[in-house]
Structure formats: C-alpha cells, structure tokens
Amino acid sequence: MEHVEVAVIGGWQSGLAAAHALVRSGLKPLVLEASSQAAGSWPRYYDSLTLFSPARFSALPGVPFGGDPDRYPHRDEVVAYLTAYADRLQADIRTGQRVAAVLADGGGFTVELEGGGRLSARVVVAASGSFGRPHHPDLPGLKTFDGQVLHAADYRSPAAFADQRVAVVGAGNSAVQIAAELARESRNTLATRAPVKFARQHLPGRDLHFWLTRTGVDTAPLGRLLRTPPGQPVLDDGRYRAALAAGSPDRRPMFQHLNGNKVTWADGTTERLDALILATGYRPDLPYLAGLGGALDTSGRPRQRDGASPAHPGLAFVGLEWQRSLSSNSLRGVGRDAERTARRLAAHLDRA
C-alpha cells in the first residue's frame, strides 16, 4: 500500500488551493481528481457562463488571472487558468482517480479508490467542493411530468430549446442568467417562490466585489448574515432586471402542479410545458465519507467547524458553501480557507 502524508480529494479550485497552502506549510500533498483534468466541473458548465466577480478578485493564491483584471472571465478561461495553475503546483496531482471510501486506520486513514487501489494517509482534505451533486427538489407532480427535465448542471445553450415552452426554477444568479438567454430562443418563464432580489454589480466607480472585500463582508464570518432570508441577491449590471421587467423571461410564482405535459400555475391557469430546467443549487458531494463515523450528519452534510472535523482531527474540508464566509466555495475566497486549514493540519501532524 502506498503511504502519503496528505491526501487531497478533489483537484479543481478547492483541491488546488488546498495543495498550494499545504506545500507552503511544508507538507507533501497527493491530489486525487476523479475527472480527466484538474478543472473539476468547470468544463461541463453552460456555454455562456461567466464569473460574477472580476478577474482581479477571482484568482487562486499565487497566480493572478492574465489579461484585463476588470473583465469577467468566461468558463473556458477558468478551465485554462485552473489547468495552468495545476501545472505550476509542486504537488503530485493524479487525474482519473475517483475516491470510493475513506476509512479510519489507527491514527490516520485508508483511502480506497474505485477499481481497487488503496493508499494510507496521515491526514485527509475533502476538497470535492459544493458543486458535484446537483440538487433536485421534490416539486409537485415532477415524477408525472412527461417533458424534459434537467438540472442547470446539464444545461449548455438555448439552441436546444428553440421554439419550446420552458420553465426555469430558481431565483439565483445562474437561474436568471439561463432564463434570460433562453428567452431569445423560446417562450420562457422563471418560476420562483419569491420575487427576484437584485444587487447592483457596480457601485460608485467599483465592482461590488471591491466593496465586499474592502468591508470584510466577502471574506469574514460577517458575510454569513447574507445566508438568512432574503439571501444572496442576483448581481446585475441592469440587463437582467430590464429583461424581467420586459417579460423576457416573465417571472411567475412557483407552479402548483405538473402532470403529463401540463403545468398548472399559481393563478390556476394550465398550459403545455416542453421542458423544465432546475437551477436549484447543489449539495456537498461527499459519499466517500459515509463509512467514516461522525464525519457526516444524517442528511449527508459534513460535520465541521471552520473546515475541521470534530470527530476526526486529521480530517479537514475546503470549498464548502458557507464554510467560513460568503466566498468560501468560490475562486475568490477558497484560498483563505485553505491557508487556515493547512496551518491547522501542519500543527496536528507536528503533535502526532
């Protein structure tokens, strides 16, 4: 069995930030990435996706984005950035290595890989992030709906929905962005439980992220105040608010029911619906920790405080939504959490 000091599970933004911080702390991480490249889910996101934060606020530690620092990088730019970042890391990164299970083994862990491989690690960082398991809510009548149902994770472009009747469920950034571009090709409704909340992308002379960083709202636990209703608003330079105001797409309260190829809206009207797109977020993708007693709660969510497992001192998390702050699961914030985690793990190994 191969023996390693630190096993980092997940090799995209969270895992790469963790590996960078661990190397800086004098440790030797092995990064295990399930996909074929160190870019995680980014290559599979929809074609028009752009970051909601400018390049200057969206880089991982040590390597800035090239080009105009005030632009909003496209999906493909992010993929190229992450793969280049991985190439520069002084860490062992192995792609095509999906972790099946992590088990306690004396004072450390056994990491079992799909296909039968195994290795031992003194400490483990679960950095598979918050975007590996799309959330499919139990909507009324969804199981009896005959139309196409897909999550935003599987959406690519509006061309596939030309001339169709489509509903997008969700009120976040991705939901509004997808619904607005779909409206160019299809008759489209954004279905939400409450009116969409907007925040101005630009405040006097600066992008909003400048002010979030300057005030500490974006980076410190203070940002958790935004976790409570009404929650995070949709960042907008004016185009999305204008699109909804013009009815392209139109916004309606959540439907009452789906049945066959029909949707019944909150006002009681019924019409044909061809497709339903669920922009309903994600859940932590940590099935490999199910056999590690106390690592997860009964719903499969990690039990952690500031990225540390209370049940297993050698287990840490990086890249979870709201792990410590508003930006914990984003390119712009994951590096700060990774640094804290690396220092804590280095101290743990010194004591062991």
C-alpha positions, 0 to 999 in steps of 0.5 A: 500500500502506498503511504502519503502524508496528505491526501487531497480529494478533489483537484479543481479550485478547492483541491488546488488551493488546498495543495498550494497552502499545504506545500507552503506549510511544508507538507507533501500533498497527493491530489486525487481528481476523479475527472480527466483534468484538474478543472473539476466541473468547470468544463461541463458548465453552460456555454455562456457562463461567466464569473460574477466577480472580476478577474482581479478578485477571482484568482487562486493564491499565487497566480493572478488571472492574465489579461484585463483584471476588470473583465469577467472571465468566461468558463473556458478561461477558468478551465485554462487558468485552473489547468495552468495553475495545476501545472505550476503546483509542486504537488503530485496531482493524479487525474482519473482517480475517483475516491470510493471510501475513506476509512479510519486506520489507527491514527490516520486513514485508508483511502480506497479508490474505485477499481481497487487501489488503496493508499494510507494517509496521515491526514485527509482534505475533502476538497470535492467542493459544493458543486458535484451533486446537483440538487433536485427538489421534490416539486409537485407532480415532477415524477408525472411530468412527461417533458424534459427535465434537467438540472442547470448542471446539464444545461449548455445553450438555448439552441436546444430549446428553440421554439419550446415552452420552458420553465426555469426554477430558481431565483439565483444568479445562474437561474436568471442568467439561463432564463434570460438567454433562453428567452431569445430562443423560446417562450420562457418563464422563471418560476420562483417562490419569491420575487427576484432580489437584485444587487447592483454589480457596480457601485460608485466607480467599483465592482461590488466585489471591491466593496465586499472585500474592502468591508470584510463582508466577502471574506469574514464570518460577517458575510454569513448574515447574507445566508438568512432570508432574503439571501444572496441577491442576483448581481446585475449590471441592469440587463437582467432586471430590464429583461424581467421587467420586459417579460423576457423571461416573465417571472411567475410564482412557483407552479402548483402542479405538473402532470403529463405535459401540463403545468398548472400555475399559481393563478390556476391557469394550465398550459403545455410545458416542453421542458423544465430546467432546475437551477436549484443549487447543489449539495456537498458531494461527499459519499466517500465519507459515509463509512467514516463515523461522525464525519457526516450528519444524517442528511449527508452534510459534513460535520465541521467547524471552520473546515475541521472535523470534530470527530476526526482531527486529521480530517479537514474540508475546503470549498464548502458553501458557507464554510467560513464566509460568503466566498468560501466555495468560490475562486475568490475566497477558497484560498483563505480557507485553505491557508487556515486549514493547512496551518491547522493540519501542519500543527496536528501532524507536528503533535502526532 
